[in-house]
Amino acid sequence: MRDRLKVLIAFLLWTVLSHSAFATGAEPARDLQVDSTACTAAAAAGDDGKIISACGELIENDKTARADRIKALIARGAALDRKDRPSEAIDDYDTVVRLDPGLADVVNIRGELRRRRGNLPKALADFGMAIKIDPEHRDARANYKSLARELERLGALIAVAGKPSFYCKTARRAVEKAICSDRELADLDREIHAMNVRVISDAQNIDDARKLQREQEAYIARRNAEFGRPGYDLRKAMKRRLQDIVGVDGY
């Protein structure tokens, strides 16, 4: 994406340059425009430091043509991103979108930056905006789809956070009530159950699956019987069970 943007920036800036820096005597008004050569050259060379300084001067000059300012903002935004200055990059892209709301590439890139910074709702809005501008924008469509799924998963996780694998309203055993009253224990119980279901479904054959299920049933029976006895640590026992399921290196 960044390489593609770099080529796009270089091309666009060169187009602007061809209309300003190389103006002939027959167009005296053009000679008065700000020279964008330094910004264009820095962008073409991929020199982020020079892009930020040279294009910055172009951006801040009141005499800079609108088209030149847009291209300079795009170039500086990309350089700022590569310099790990994403908030400043987003500010430049915001300005570009205000100047020209029809640049789907810029809107999509702003969305990618916002996604990396954790601002998922605004990122999704940007991807949707880019698609509205250009319904065939492949990157924006892929980004929208993957982020929508991510938000759906996050919503599902939030919905079950602090809830165990069983219904607390019907819990009768003391150990189950203890799990229901502790969010960490509830999350542990749900994770143990989910991982157990996963390893059983991935078992090589029915005998292995039955063996895994018997191990889970033995853990629950032992947990129920030993809870409340002196020295029994429910949290420790649950973490050990989860480790037994996922293995030393993780599942």
C-alpha positions, 0 to 999 in steps of 0.5 A: 500500500505504501509503495503504491501511494509513493508512486501515486504521490510522485506522479501527481506531484510531477503532474502539478510540477509540469504545470507550474515549475516549467511555465513559459513566458507566455504564461506570466501568472504561472511564474508567480506561483510557488515552486513545488520542485523541492517537494516533488523531488523529495517525494520522488526520492522517498526522503522523508525528512526532506518531504516533511520540510520541503512539502511543509513550506509549500503547504504553509505558503498562502500562494501555493495553488490548491492542487499543489497543496493537496499533493504536498499534504499527501506526500507529507502525510505519508512521510509522517506516518513512516516517521511514526507520527500518525496523529500528524499524518491524520491531520494532513489527510483530514485537510486533504479530504476537506480540500477534495472529498473525492480522493478515495485512496486518501480516505482509505489510508486515513482509515488504516491509520485510525485502525492502527491507532485503535479508533475502530469506529472512525476507521470503519466510517473511513472505509465506508466513505472510500467505498461510497466514493469508489465502489470498486476500491478493493483495499477499502472493501477488504478493510471494511469487511475485515474490520466489520468482522473484528468489531463483531467479534469484539462485540461478542466478547464484550457480551459474554465477558464475565459469564461462565460456560453455564447459566448462573441463574440455575447454578446450585453448587457452591463452586459454581456460585463462586465462579459466577461471582468472580469475573476472572473465574467466569472468564476462565471457566468459559475459556476452559470450556471453549478450548475443550470443545475445540480440542475434542472437535480436532481429535484424530478419532472418536477414541481420542475425543472420548478420552479428552471428554473424560478428562474434562469430566474428571476435572469438573468432578474433582473441582466440585468435590474439592472446592471448599476444602482446606488448601484448595485453590480454585483459581489455581486449579482452573488455570492448571486445567486450561494449561493442560488443555492448550499445552505448554506451547499453547494450542 
